[in-house]
Amino acid sequence: MIAFNENSFSFFNVMSRTALSVRFSQLLNDEAMLKTNIVGFSITVIYVSIFFHFVSPDEKFNHLMKILVAAAFIGLMIIYSKVEDPEKVQTRFGFVLTAFIYSLMVMPVIEVKKALYEKCTRHMPFPMIVSGTLVGSCWFLHGIIINNGIVILQNSTMLGLNLVQLSMFVIYPSQPASDTKKEKRKKKAE
């Protein structure tokens, strides 16, 4: 049986999302979006290949099965997009893609919860959040330019979450107060 934990779900999700984003770009006939998503998918394939190469032999089968499940799901979604009514396929396919993107957004919410509980941002990846904010802003603007509600919805939600995360860096320090006090004591002792 394939074990899906939080990390492997993210692994499955990213693979599927990048492949489905390529197909969604094709459905929209958006050349710029297609090129960007092909680059994203290529990076994902390279990452998965390197990851799979270095995974322990005991875990290789489980990870191979996750890759195959993702590939089967991607294949089914591509077949669906080819047989669905052309009038409805963009919206329905877009909603499936949005569900994947929202499930990826759950992971940062967990980090916000930790920051609120610990009153520090040590678990939050600042460079990734800044990068996500910039990328989300660009895709949000692109959605406005091409007048596509699904692209706007996906990226406005992501942008909002990233802004909440960035605000945590303004509100809370990077280390808990107790860790900062310990470091000061060490410096005084030296």
Accessible surface in RSA format (square Angstrom, percent):
REM  Atomic radii and reference values for relative SASA: ProtOr
REM  Chains: A
REM  Algorithm: Lee & Richards
REM  Probe-radius: 1.40
REM  Slices: 20
REM RES _ NUM      All-atoms   Total-Side   Main-Chain    Non-polar    All polar
REM                ABS   REL    ABS   REL    ABS   REL    ABS   REL    ABS   REL
RES MET A   1   236.41 122.4 151.01  99.9  85.40 203.3 129.21 109.9 107.20 142.0
RES ILE A   2    38.38  21.8  28.27  21.1  10.10  24.4  28.71  20.7   9.67  26.2
RES ALA A   3    62.32  57.3  53.84  83.1   8.48  19.3  61.69  86.9   0.63   1.7
RES PHE A   4    91.63  45.8  56.31  34.9  35.32  91.9  56.85  34.5  34.78  99.6
RES ASN A   5    91.20  62.9  81.06  78.3  10.13  24.4  42.00 101.1  49.20  47.6
RES GLU A   6   101.75  58.4  88.18  66.7  13.57  32.3  36.23  70.1  65.52  53.5
RES ASN A   7   116.41  80.3 109.05 105.4   7.37  17.7  28.34  68.2  88.07  85.1
RES SER A   8     5.09   4.3   1.84   2.5   3.25   7.5   4.77  10.2   0.32   0.5
RES PHE A   9    74.77  37.4  74.77  46.3   0.00   0.0  74.77  45.3   0.00   0.0
RES SER A  10    30.36  25.7  30.26  40.4   0.10   0.2  10.55  22.5  19.80  27.7
RES PHE A  11    25.99  13.0  16.87  10.4   9.12  23.7  24.71  15.0   1.28   3.7
RES PHE A  12    25.17  12.6  24.82  15.4   0.35   0.9  25.17  15.3   0.00   0.0
RES ASN A  13     0.16   0.1   0.16   0.2   0.00   0.0   0.02   0.0   0.14   0.1
RES VAL A  14    49.62  32.6  49.62  44.9   0.00   0.0  49.62  43.1   0.00   0.0
RES MET A  15    21.83  11.3  21.83  14.4   0.00   0.0  21.58  18.3   0.25   0.3
RES SER A  16     0.00   0.0   0.00   0.0   0.00   0.0   0.00   0.0   0.00   0.0
RES ARG A  17    63.24  26.6  63.24  32.2   0.00   0.0   3.14   4.3  60.10  36.4
RES THR A  18    10.52   7.5   9.13   9.3   1.39   3.3  10.47  14.1   0.05   0.1
RES ALA A  19    10.17   9.4   4.96   7.7   5.22  11.9   7.19  10.1   2.98   7.9
RES LEU A  20     0.31   0.2   0.31   0.2   0.00   0.0   0.31   0.2   0.00   0.0
RES SER A  21     8.76   7.4   8.16  10.9   0.60   1.4   4.21   9.0   4.54   6.4
RES VAL A  22    25.59  16.8  25.59  23.2   0.00   0.0  25.59  22.2   0.00   0.0
RES ARG A  23    33.49  14.1  33.06  16.9   0.43   1.0   5.11   7.0  28.38  17.2
RES PHE A  24     1.38   0.7   1.38   0.9   0.00   0.0   1.38   0.8   0.00   0.0
RES SER A  25     0.30   0.3   0.00   0.0   0.30   0.7   0.00   0.0   0.30   0.4
RES GLN A  26    79.15  44.3  66.52  48.6  12.62  30.1  17.80  37.9  61.35  46.5
RES LEU A  27    26.67  14.9  13.09   9.4  13.58  34.1  17.31  12.2   9.36  25.2
RES LEU A  28    31.09  17.3   9.74   7.0  21.34  53.7  10.34   7.3  20.74  55.8
RES ASN A  29   138.64  95.6 105.38 101.8  33.26  80.1  32.86  79.1 105.78 102.2
RES ASP A  30    18.38  12.9  11.93  11.9   6.45  15.3  11.00  25.9   7.38   7.4
RES GLU A  31   107.65  61.8 102.22  77.3   5.43  12.9  49.91  96.5  57.74  47.1
RES ALA A  32    60.22  55.4  50.09  77.3  10.13  23.0  56.41  79.4   3.81  10.1
RES MET A  33    12.21   6.3  11.32   7.5   0.89   2.1  12.21  10.4   0.00   0.0
RES LEU A  34    32.27  18.0  32.27  23.1   0.00   0.0  32.27  22.7   0.00   0.0
RES LYS A  35   127.64  62.3 124.66  76.5   2.98   7.1  75.18  67.7  52.47  55.9
RES THR A  36    69.62  49.5  61.42  62.3   8.20  19.6  42.25  56.7  27.38  41.4
RES ASN A  37    20.77  14.3  18.56  17.9   2.21   5.3   1.87   4.5  18.90  18.3
RES ILE A  38    83.31  47.4  83.01  61.8   0.30   0.7  83.29  60.0   0.02   0.1
RES VAL A  39    88.65  58.3  86.97  78.7   1.68   4.1  88.65  77.0   0.00   0.0
RES GLY A  40    25.50  31.4   0.00   N/A  25.50  31.4  24.24  66.5   1.26   2.8
RES PHE A  41    67.34  33.7  67.34  41.7   0.00   0.0  67.34  40.8   0.00   0.0
RES SER A  42    49.32  41.7  44.82  59.8   4.50  10.4  29.09  61.9  20.23  28.3
RES ILE A  43   108.71  61.9 107.90  80.4   0.81   1.9 108.25  77.9   0.46   1.3
RES THR A  44    13.84   9.8  10.82  11.0   3.02   7.2   7.19   9.7   6.64  10.0
RES VAL A  45    67.18  44.2  65.11  58.9   2.07   5.0  66.98  58.2   0.20   0.5
RES ILE A  46   103.52  58.9 101.51  75.6   2.01   4.8 103.52  74.5   0.00   0.0
RES TYR A  47   126.14  58.9 122.73  69.8   3.41   8.9  92.92  69.8  33.22  41.0
RES VAL A  48    12.58   8.3  12.58  11.4   0.00   0.0  12.58  10.9   0.00   0.0
RES SER A  49    63.36  53.5  51.16  68.3  12.20  28.1  37.26  79.3  26.11  36.6
RES ILE A  50    96.24  54.8  94.21  70.2   2.03   4.9  96.24  69.3   0.00   0.0
RES PHE A  51    64.19  32.1  56.84  35.2   7.35  19.1  63.06  38.2   1.13   3.2
RES PHE A  52    51.63  25.8  51.63  32.0   0.00   0.0  51.63  31.3   0.00   0.0
RES HIS A  53   127.99  70.0 111.66  77.6  16.33  41.8  66.78  68.8  61.21  71.2
RES PHE A  54   153.66  76.9 125.00  77.4  28.65  74.6 128.74  78.1  24.91  71.3
RES VAL A  55    17.68  11.6   5.51   5.0  12.17  29.3  12.86  11.2   4.82  13.1
RES SER A  56    48.84  41.3  39.31  52.5   9.53  21.9  42.55  90.6   6.29   8.8
RES PRO A  57   114.01  83.1  97.39  88.8  16.62  60.4  98.31  81.2  15.71  97.6
RES ASP A  58   137.61  96.4 104.71 104.2  32.90  77.8  33.88  79.7 103.72 103.4
RES GLU A  59    88.06  50.6  86.79  65.7   1.27   3.0  26.77  51.8  61.29  50.0
RES LYS A  60    64.75  31.6  64.70  39.7   0.06   0.1  57.39  51.7   7.36   7.8
RES PHE A  61   141.12  70.6 136.50  84.5   4.63  12.0 139.79  84.8   1.33   3.8
RES ASN A  62    41.27  28.5  39.95  38.6   1.32   3.2  17.74  42.7  23.54  22.7
RES HIS A  63    20.85  11.4  20.85  14.5   0.00   0.0  13.55  14.0   7.30   8.5
RES LEU A  64    71.71  39.9  71.71  51.3   0.00   0.0  71.71  50.4   0.00   0.0
RES MET A  65    54.22  28.1  54.22  35.9   0.00   0.0  47.60  40.5   6.62   8.8
RES LYS A  66     7.73   3.8   7.24   4.4   0.49   1.2   0.00   0.0   7.73   8.2
RES ILE A  67    33.69  19.2  33.61  25.0   0.08   0.2  33.69  24.3   0.00   0.0
RES LEU A  68    90.51  50.4  86.52  61.9   3.99  10.0  86.88  61.0   3.62   9.8
RES VAL A  69    51.89  34.1  48.01  43.5   3.88   9.4  50.94  44.3   0.95   2.6
RES ALA A  70     0.16   0.1   0.16   0.2   0.00   0.0   0.16   0.2   0.00   0.0
RES ALA A  71    51.26  47.1  40.68  62.8  10.59  24.1  43.40  61.1   7.86  20.8
RES ALA A  72    59.65  54.8  46.02  71.0  13.63  31.0  57.81  81.4   1.84   4.9
RES PHE A  73    56.69  28.4  54.68  33.9   2.00   5.2  56.09  34.0   0.60   1.7
RES ILE A  74    19.95  11.4  19.95  14.9   0.00   0.0  19.95  14.4   0.00   0.0
RES GLY A  75    27.79  34.3   0.00   N/A  27.79  34.3  27.51  75.5   0.27   0.6
RES LEU A  76   118.85  66.2 114.16  81.7   4.69  11.8 114.29  80.3   4.56  12.3
RES MET A  77    20.07  10.4  20.07  13.3   0.00   0.0   1.07   0.9  19.00  25.2
RES ILE A  78    55.62  31.6  55.62  41.4   0.00   0.0  55.62  40.0   0.00   0.0
RES ILE A  79   106.15  60.4 104.77  78.1   1.38   3.3 106.15  76.4   0.00   0.0
RES TYR A  80    65.18  30.4  62.41  35.5   2.77   7.2  60.31  45.3   4.87   6.0
RES SER A  81     6.06   5.1   0.00   0.0   6.06  14.0   0.00   0.0   6.06   8.5
RES LYS A  82   140.56  68.6 106.47  65.3  34.09  81.2  66.32  59.7  74.24  79.1
RES VAL A  83   116.53  76.7  83.01  75.2  33.52  80.8  89.27  77.6  27.26  73.9
RES GLU A  84    30.27  17.4  19.21  14.5  11.05  26.3   5.95  11.5  24.32  19.9
RES ASP A  85    56.35  39.5  47.39  47.2   8.97  21.2  25.04  58.9  31.31  31.2
RES PRO A  86   113.63  82.8  97.19  88.6  16.44  59.7  99.10  81.8  14.53  90.3
RES GLU A  87   156.31  89.7 121.81  92.2  34.50  82.1  43.42  84.0 112.89  92.2
RES LYS A  88    98.08  47.9  95.44  58.6   2.65   6.3  49.63  44.7  48.45  51.6
RES VAL A  89     8.77   5.8   8.77   7.9   0.00   0.0   8.77   7.6   0.00   0.0
RES GLN A  90    71.41  39.9  71.41  52.2   0.00   0.0  14.78  31.5  56.63  42.9
RES THR A  91    65.55  46.6  65.11  66.0   0.45   1.1  35.41  47.6  30.14  45.6
RES ARG A  92   108.53  45.6 105.88  54.0   2.65   6.3  33.29  45.5  75.25  45.6
RES PHE A  93     0.64   0.3   0.43   0.3   0.20   0.5   0.43   0.3   0.20   0.6
RES GLY A  94     0.00   0.0   0.00   N/A   0.00   0.0   0.00   0.0   0.00   0.0
RES PHE A  95   108.91  54.5 103.34  64.0   5.57  14.5 103.74  62.9   5.17  14.8
RES VAL A  96    47.74  31.4  43.74  39.6   4.00   9.6  47.63  41.4   0.11   0.3
RES LEU A  97     5.26   2.9   5.09   3.6   0.17   0.4   5.09   3.6   0.17   0.5
RES THR A  98     7.15   5.1   7.15   7.3   0.00   0.0   7.06   9.5   0.09   0.1
RES ALA A  99    61.32  56.4  48.72  75.2  12.60  28.7  56.10  79.0   5.22  13.8
RES PHE A 100    23.57  11.8  21.66  13.4   1.91   5.0  23.46  14.2   0.10   0.3
RES ILE A 101    25.26  14.4  25.16  18.7   0.09   0.2  25.16  18.1   0.09   0.3
RES TYR A 102    71.46  33.4  68.26  38.8   3.20   8.3  66.17  49.7   5.29   6.5
RES SER A 103    28.76  24.3  23.48  31.3   5.28  12.2  25.97  55.3   2.78   3.9
RES LEU A 104    36.01  20.1  30.28  21.7   5.73  14.4  30.57  21.5   5.45  14.7
RES MET A 105    18.87   9.8  17.30  11.4   1.57   3.7  16.57  14.1   2.29   3.0
RES VAL A 106    80.07  52.7  79.34  71.8   0.73   1.8  80.03  69.5   0.04   0.1
RES MET A 107    43.27  22.4  41.47  27.4   1.80   4.3  40.30  34.3   2.97   3.9
RES PRO A 108    35.24  25.7  32.80  29.9   2.44   8.9  35.15  29.0   0.09   0.5
RES VAL A 109    76.50  50.3  76.24  69.0   0.26   0.6  76.29  66.3   0.21   0.6
RES ILE A 110    59.28  33.7  58.34  43.5   0.94   2.3  59.17  42.6   0.12   0.3
RES GLU A 111    38.38  22.0  38.27  28.9   0.11   0.3  12.06  23.3  26.32  21.5
RES VAL A 112    16.73  11.0  16.73  15.1   0.00   0.0  16.73  14.5   0.00   0.0
RES LYS A 113   150.17  73.3 147.63  90.6   2.54   6.1  91.62  82.5  58.55  62.4
RES LYS A 114    81.47  39.7  78.70  48.3   2.77   6.6  46.13  41.5  35.34  37.6
RES ALA A 115     2.39   2.2   0.31   0.5   2.09   4.7   1.99   2.8   0.40   1.1
RES LEU A 116    90.66  50.5  84.24  60.3   6.42  16.1  84.48  59.3   6.18  16.6
RES TYR A 117   189.15  88.3 162.61  92.5  26.54  69.0 122.23  91.9  66.92  82.5
RES GLU A 118    53.05  30.5  35.72  27.0  17.33  41.3  18.11  35.0  34.94  28.5
RES LYS A 119   126.58  61.8 122.39  75.1   4.19  10.0  87.67  78.9  38.92  41.5
RES CYS A 120     1.36   1.0   0.00   0.0   1.36   3.2   0.00   0.0   1.36   1.5
RES THR A 121     3.23   2.3   0.56   0.6   2.67   6.4   0.27   0.4   2.96   4.5
RES ARG A 122   109.59  46.0  75.85  38.7  33.75  80.3  23.52  32.1  86.08  52.2
RES HIS A 123    77.15  42.2  58.10  40.4  19.05  48.7  44.64  46.0  32.51  37.8
RES MET A 124    10.94   5.7   0.53   0.4  10.41  24.8   1.27   1.1   9.66  12.8
RES PRO A 125    62.46  45.5  51.94  47.3  10.52  38.2  62.15  51.3   0.31   1.9
RES PHE A 126    96.76  48.4  95.30  59.0   1.46   3.8  95.30  57.8   1.46   4.2
RES PRO A 127   100.71  73.4  90.69  82.7  10.02  36.4  96.66  79.8   4.05  25.1
RES MET A 128   136.32  70.6 129.58  85.8   6.75  16.1  96.97  82.4  39.35  52.1
RES ILE A 129     6.69   3.8   4.46   3.3   2.23   5.4   6.69   4.8   0.00   0.0
RES VAL A 130    50.28  33.1  50.21  45.5   0.06   0.1  50.28  43.7   0.00   0.0
RES SER A 131    54.54  46.1  50.22  67.0   4.32   9.9  25.19  53.6  29.35  41.1
RES GLY A 132    18.55  22.9   0.00   N/A  18.55  22.9  18.19  49.9   0.35   0.8
RES THR A 133    17.02  12.1  17.02  17.3   0.00   0.0  17.02  22.9   0.00   0.0
RES LEU A 134   113.58  63.3 112.59  80.5   0.99   2.5 113.10  79.4   0.48   1.3
RES VAL A 135    71.58  47.1  69.04  62.5   2.53   6.1  71.54  62.2   0.04   0.1
RES GLY A 136     0.00   0.0   0.00   N/A   0.00   0.0   0.00   0.0   0.00   0.0
RES SER A 137    34.57  29.2  33.94  45.3   0.63   1.5  23.73  50.5  10.84  15.2
RES CYS A 138    85.42  64.6  78.36  87.4   7.06  16.6  27.19  68.9  58.23  62.8
RES TRP A 139    48.17  19.3  47.51  23.0   0.67   1.6  29.51  15.7  18.66  30.3
RES PHE A 140    49.59  24.8  49.59  30.7   0.00   0.0  49.59  30.1   0.00   0.0
RES LEU A 141   100.99  56.2 100.84  72.1   0.15   0.4 100.84  70.8   0.15   0.4
RES HIS A 142    36.76  20.1  35.43  24.6   1.33   3.4  19.93  20.5  16.83  19.6
RES GLY A 143     0.00   0.0   0.00   N/A   0.00   0.0   0.00   0.0   0.00   0.0
RES ILE A 144    87.38  49.7  76.34  56.9  11.04  26.6  77.20  55.6  10.18  27.6
RES ILE A 145   138.35  78.7 108.79  81.0  29.56  71.2 115.14  82.9  23.21  63.0
RES ILE A 146    59.83  34.0  32.77  24.4  27.06  65.2  39.32  28.3  20.51  55.6
RES ASN A 147   131.26  90.5 111.34 107.6  19.92  48.0  22.63  54.5 108.63 105.0
RES ASN A 148    21.50  14.8  18.53  17.9   2.98   7.2   4.26  10.3  17.24  16.7
RES GLY A 149    52.88  65.2   0.00   N/A  52.88  65.2  36.37  99.8  16.51  37.0
RES ILE A 150    21.53  12.3  19.98  14.9   1.55   3.7  20.70  14.9   0.84   2.3
RES VAL A 151     0.55   0.4   0.55   0.5   0.00   0.0   0.55   0.5   0.00   0.0
RES ILE A 152    47.44  27.0  47.44  35.3   0.00   0.0  47.44  34.2   0.00   0.0
RES LEU A 153    79.44  44.2  76.94  55.0   2.49   6.3  79.34  55.7   0.10   0.3
RES GLN A 154     8.60   4.8   8.28   6.0   0.33   0.8   0.70   1.5   7.90   6.0
RES ASN A 155    14.73  10.2  14.73  14.2   0.00   0.0   0.00   0.0  14.73  14.2
RES SER A 156    44.43  37.5  34.86  46.5   9.58  22.1  24.23  51.6  20.20  28.3
RES THR A 157    53.91  38.3  43.36  44.0  10.55  25.1  43.11  57.9  10.81  16.3
RES MET A 158    43.24  22.4  43.24  28.6   0.00   0.0  12.95  11.0  30.29  40.1
RES LEU A 159    31.78  17.7  31.78  22.7   0.00   0.0  31.78  22.3   0.00   0.0
RES GLY A 160    32.29  39.8   0.00   N/A  32.29  39.8  30.66  84.1   1.63   3.7
RES LEU A 161    29.70  16.5  24.37  17.4   5.34  13.4  27.37  19.2   2.33   6.3
RES ASN A 162    11.57   8.0  11.57  11.2   0.00   0.0   0.00   0.0  11.57  11.2
RES LEU A 163    97.16  54.1  91.98  65.8   5.18  13.0  92.35  64.9   4.80  12.9
RES VAL A 164    74.89  49.3  72.42  65.6   2.47   6.0  74.72  64.9   0.17   0.5
RES GLN A 165     4.50   2.5   4.50   3.3   0.00   0.0   0.00   0.0   4.50   3.4
RES LEU A 166    40.41  22.5  38.46  27.5   1.96   4.9  38.64  27.1   1.78   4.8
RES SER A 167    45.65  38.6  40.95  54.7   4.70  10.8  36.97  78.7   8.69  12.2
RES MET A 168     8.02   4.2   8.02   5.3   0.00   0.0   0.00   0.0   8.02  10.6
RES PHE A 169    50.81  25.4  30.44  18.9  20.37  53.0  30.77  18.7  20.04  57.3
RES VAL A 170   133.45  87.8 102.83  93.1  30.62  73.8 108.70  94.4  24.75  67.1
RES ILE A 171   111.77  63.6  81.86  61.0  29.91  72.1  87.65  63.1  24.12  65.5
RES TYR A 172    39.43  18.4  34.38  19.6   5.05  13.2  17.48  13.1  21.95  27.1
RES PRO A 173    76.02  55.4  62.77  57.2  13.24  48.1  75.23  62.1   0.78   4.9
RES SER A 174    70.91  59.9  64.35  85.9   6.56  15.1  36.61  78.0  34.30  48.0
RES GLN A 175    68.13  38.1  67.19  49.1   0.95   2.3  21.26  45.3  46.87  35.6
RES PRO A 176    17.03  12.4  16.60  15.1   0.42   1.5  17.03  14.1   0.00   0.0
RES ALA A 177    65.70  60.4  55.52  85.7  10.19  23.2  59.97  84.5   5.73  15.2
RES SER A 178    63.51  53.7  57.38  76.6   6.13  14.1  42.89  91.3  20.62  28.9
RES ASP A 179    35.02  24.5  33.55  33.4   1.47   3.5   9.75  22.9  25.27  25.2
RES THR A 180    50.75  36.1  50.40  51.1   0.36   0.8  42.70  57.4   8.05  12.2
RES LYS A 181   118.87  58.0 117.17  71.9   1.69   4.0  63.55  57.2  55.32  58.9
RES LYS A 182   117.86  57.5 115.65  71.0   2.21   5.3  67.69  60.9  50.17  53.4
RES GLU A 183    89.68  51.5  88.18  66.7   1.50   3.6  32.03  61.9  57.65  47.1
RES LYS A 184   123.21  60.1 121.27  74.4   1.94   4.6  68.16  61.4  55.05  58.6
RES ARG A 185   154.01  64.7 148.94  75.9   5.08  12.1  61.92  84.6  92.09  55.8
RES LYS A 186   141.30  68.9 137.01  84.1   4.29  10.2  84.19  75.8  57.11  60.8
RES LYS A 187   153.28  74.8 138.36  84.9  14.92  35.5  83.50  75.2  69.78  74.3
RES LYS A 188   178.32  87.0 144.18  88.5  34.14  81.3  95.44  85.9  82.88  88.3
RES ALA A 189    90.80  83.5  48.34  74.6  42.45  96.6  60.40  85.1  30.40  80.5
RES GLU A 190   175.41 100.7 110.40  83.5  65.01 154.8  62.85 121.6 112.56  91.9
END  Absolute sums over single chains surface
CHAIN  1 A    11760.2      10280.6       1479.6       8125.5       3634.7
END  Absolute sums over all chains
TOTAL         11760.2      10280.6       1479.6       8125.5       3634.7
